[in-house]
Amino acid sequence: MAKIGQTTMSRREFQKLALVLPAPLALAVGWGRSAGIVVAQTGSPTPVLAPTPACDDGDDLMETLPQTAGPFFTPDSPERTSLLEPGLAGTPLVVAGFVYATDCRPLAGALLDFWQADDDGVYDNAGYRLRGHQYSDEDGRFTLETIVPGLYPGRTRHIHVNVRAADQPALTTQLYFPEEPANDTDGIFDPALIMDVEAVDNGQHAFFTFVLAGA
């Protein structure tokens, strides 16, 4: 099949593969890109991949930055991949991505514990509304159904998460939204933790890949 052109996959382009391609193909694209491998663009909706060499220590394999858990973490959240429930107001949001080790291994069975404010910027500290945990699948992939969080006073929009691989310390961090006015005034905000977000007909899709050291 003739090549129409070649491009190098960016980190955020790779993150989008979490919902676009089957996981093994997405992983192959990501690994190839991390070593400078190009993806051939063809008339087919499926990219033609160059051979995947061993991963090097590129930017995509830098450990995800830790951040404070804040005052509202609640242990023992229910296991679920959807935080949606009847009567919950807000813009629907799907957050998807992968969990990796710094040596580019996808981490199956990693625990991801999410919590966030509701559409009004309020945390449920009495129960488990907008709180839940799940485990990455055999390809290191996760998907969370939730809503876009409201603005908690003094903060920009964010989602809290603990990510833990088996027998390893947890990474506690926060995920952010691009082009939020409050990003510029939030003292905790870090642009390295911005999700890749795009509008869809029924809400938003967001993409992020966690990289854990020592896993």
C-alpha angles and dihedrals in degrees: 000000000000120000116238094192145318133244135176114240114241122216092256093045087054092050090056090061087074089083101022105053136034109271098251091052092046090051092049091052091048094048092048092050093049089061094045096262116153128226117226114230112219139166088265119092088229115075119235106236128216115227112288114236126193111296118256127208096271129157092272089064097056112121115261109255118254122230137182118286091222123217100294109068114131119194126223097037116177119269108249141127095216125059092183119117137168114289095015109143124213146075111303113246132187116198114194137167145107141283115226140176117234089255088063097257115143108236115226118200096020113158116237115188114188131190133167148156122274126244090284094051093255125135121216103233095167099055142003105278108147091005127109146128135224140170129245114249128243090284094049092255127143134182126194127190112205141120133272104269121240124237114281109207111276094008139091121234111292145154122219122221140175113203120191131175119205113291092357134110116266122257109223114197145136132242122220140200124237124248095014110154091220092058088082094056102035109106093204098046116114120187090216087072098053114127121224102248130187132178119245131182095269101034134298139325119209130190132201137158119209118210117198125200120220094019 
